[in-house]
Amino acid sequence: MLKDILSDTENRMRKAIETFERDLNSMRTGRAHPGLLEKVPVDYYGAVTPLQHLAAISVPEPRSLLVQPFDRQAIQAIEKAIMKADLGVSVRVDGTVLRVTVPMLTEERRKDLVRQLRKRLEEEKVAVRNIRRDALDQLKTELKGHNITEDEERRAQSDIQKVTDRFIKELEGVAEGREQDLLTP
């Protein structure tokens, strides 16, 4: 039972970190990255579809993306969706592909992105702590139901705290790496 609670806690915290990393990939750094466009919603034949389902996105140069639609009829819809997403990029149709140019970031914009990153980091830390709280509540329930002893509960609480500390440190490492990307011209 205790192993299940600890395992579930670790899995949930791991998913929180994966979500955080995915969210950071969509943050513009001045360098081209496919994650910048993957989630752009495209109105395709009346259905809103993520761009990654409609086209292949590649990085031919450090400051440009190449979007190759699977259906040539979708080029105009994709172009419109990228412009509407207001990502601060320029889009140009080049035959059957779209070329997306990512401009350099200004110093002010970099600092603003770092503030957003730190805010997002705090939100994820809160999410990890909430997962810890849920696990501790499960332990209390098990103790009240006389399924575990007080000693087992204390050991499990200690293990859960160690896992929480490890995942928060990992979140901070991910954020620190991304912050360096944002501040590097």
N, C-alpha and C positions, 0 to 999 in steps of 0.2 A: 504494500500500500504506500509506504513512504517513498519507495523507489519510483512508483508511478507518479506521485505528486511532483517529485524532483524532476523526473524526465519530462513531464508535461510542462513544467515551469521553464525548463531549458528550451524546449521546442518553441514555446510561445515567445520567449525572449529572442531566440534566433530569428524567428519570423519578423519581429519588430526591427531587428538590425537589417534584414534583407529589404524590408519596406523602406527604411531610412536610406539605404544605399541606392535603391531604385529612384526614390524621390530626388536624391542629389544628382543623379545622372541627368535628370531633366532640367537642372539648373544650368543656365548658360554661363560659360567661363571665358568666352572669347576664342575657344578652340572648338572645332567641329567635333561633334559626338552624335552618333545615331540616336542615343537616348533623348536628345533634344526634341526630336520629331515623333518618336514612336507613339506617344499617347495623343497626338493631335487628332481631334475628332473631325472626321470628314463626312459630309452629307452625301452618301453614295446611293443613288437610286431610292431616295426617301428614307434610308436607314443610316443612323449615325454609327460610323465604323472607325476604329483607331487606324491611323495611317499605316502602322506596321502590318496590318492585315491586307492592305491594298497595294503595297509597293515594297520593293527592296531598297534599303537605305544604306549607302556606303560612304566612305570618307576618302575621296581621291587625293585631297590636299588638306593641310592642317586647318585651313579656314573655310573649307567648303564641303558641302554634302551633295551627293548625287542621289536623286530619288527616281527610281525606275518603276513606274506603275505596272502591275500585272495586266491591267486592262487599259488600253490607250484612251478609251472613252473617259477615263477618270482623271485625266491630266488637269482639266480646268477645275474640277471639284477639289482636287488636292491643292492646286495653287491657291485657290480661294480660301481653303481651310488654313493653310500655313500663314497667309496674310492676316486672316481673322484672329489667329492665335496670339498675335502681337508679341512675338518672341524677339523682336529687334533684329530680324534677319531680312535679307532681300532675296526674292525668288525670281527666277527667269526660266521660261520654257525654252528648251533647246531641242527641238524635234520631238522625240518620243520620251525625253527625260526632263526632269526639272533640276536646275542647279541652284542650290541654296548657299548664299554667301554669309558667313558669320563675321561681322565687323569686330574690330578691337574694342575692348571695354575701356571706358574712362575710369580714372582713379576713384571718382565719386561713386560710380556704379559698382565698382569692385567692393568698396566699403559697405555699400547698401546690401550687396549680396552676402557679404560676411555677416552682417547683422541678421539677415534672414536665415542664414545657415545656423547661427547660434540659437536663434529662436526655435528653429526646427529641432535642433539638438536637445534643447530643454523639453520640448514636447515629447520626444522619444524617451528621454530619461524618466519623465512622468509615467509614460506608458509601461516602461520596465518596472518601475516601482509599484504600479498598480497590479502588474502580474505577480510581483512578490507578495503584495497584500492579499491577493486571491489565494495564493498558496498557503500563506500563514492562516488564513481563515479556514482552509480545508484542514490544516493540522489541528486547529482548535476544535473543529467539528469531530474529528477522529478521536481527540482526547475526551471530549464530552461523551462520545459514544462508547468509551472504554475500549477502543480498538488499539490504542497505543498508550504507552506509559509517559509520564512527565519527562523522564530522561530521554526517551526517544523523540519526544516533541522538541526538547531543547537542542538535541543534536541535529534534528532536521531543520530547525530554525537557523542554526549556525550554517548548515550546508546551503540553505536557500540564500542566506545573506552573502555567502562567498560567491555563489553563482551570479547573484545580482551585481555585486561589485565587479566581477569579471566582465559581465556584459556592458556595464556602464563604461568601464575602461575601454572596451572595444568600440563602443559608440563614439567616445571621445577621440580615439585614434582615427576612426573613419572621418570624423568631422575635421580633425586637424589636417589630415591629408588633403581633403577637399578645400580647406581654407588656403593651404599653400598653393593649390591650383588656381584659386580665385585671385590671389595676390600676385602671382607671377605673370608679368606681361607677356 
